Amino acid sequence: MKRGVLASVMALGVSMAAATAGAQTPTNVRFSLDWAFQGPQAPFLLAVERGYFQAEGINITMDRGFGSGDVPLKIRAGTYDIGFADINPTIRLKAQEPAVDLVAVAILYDASPLAVMTLRRQNITRPQDLVGKTLAAPEVDAGRQLFPAFARATGLALDSVRWMNVTPQLRETMLAQGQANAITGFTTSGILSLRAAGVADADIVTLRYQDFGVALLSSSIITTRAWANANPRATTGVLRAVFKAHLDAIANPDAAIQALVRRDPLVDPRIERDRMMMSLNELMLTPHVRATGISEVDPARLQAAIDTVRTSFGIERAVPAAEIYTPQFLPPLAERAIPRS
């Protein structure tokens, strides 16, 4: 009898402890994506839909973004706690203003999608053909912000091109209508948006920055050290949810695109699936990532990328990699490993 009562009390204690743990107040997290709800953003929406953030004790608010140059500014201002954006505008900002509290806590895209994109009828086949031409891009576009690195690598004078300020929605339209000679941006945005506008792939000319010696890393999870240090469990929880959803998207791309369509029924699922697969296959699943796992960053390569950005903007101050990226909040490697097919 006593043994049965004791067992009941112990069971009740376990239940109460579990209930107490489950009743912890969720951490509210304001998360900014880098761009509109498109294919590359689908895994993030899948994570929300499948409750991956909720399982980490996170009450997530996830909004579309307006360019990788805009995300760090909004995190710096406190509008968002954490975000997904190309790391290079953050490197530039940190190099220019060392006191700015920004840091990448994970690097998802191991290869850079930055490029100049144009149409065959513009007769632009090499960087020198851009002299005297008009390029259209938002000011916060990472491709525009890093254009000096491309110009430096190719011997192109910065004042030899003209810039047209446009909203993100009009960038590809300006090129397709002939109002601009070229655009800058992510290949995943530009190429697929031109395709969606009816431009044949054979008519699209792409000058990828990396093909001209601009070796950069790319899209990362960015926050402030103050927020990450104050919320270490939530920081790791966000990363765990994001990694899990990206691995889900690799295994089942259609599930991620369905989550995207449920968020924005007006998207073209075929175009956005192609856009997502281009991001995953060309930018995320590089040989290095397949061999080592997501965000297993080579310090020497990161330092070289930082130095490329720094020297491109004439910044003499040395910027150590530890100022830009910290791996301390990453979940275990087993949760970041790419399954072997």
Helices and strands as residue ranges (DSSP letters): H 2-22, E 27-32, G 39-41, H 42-49, H 52-55, E 58-63, H 71-77, E 82-86, H 87-96, E 103-107, E 114-119, G 120-122, G 127-130, E 134-137, H 142-145, H 147-154, G 158-160, E 162-165, G 168-170, H 171-176, E 182-186, H 187-196, G 201-203, E 204-208, G 209-212, E 219-223, H 225-230, H 232-251, H 253-263, H 269-278, I 279-284, H 287-292, H 299-312, H 321-324, G 333-335
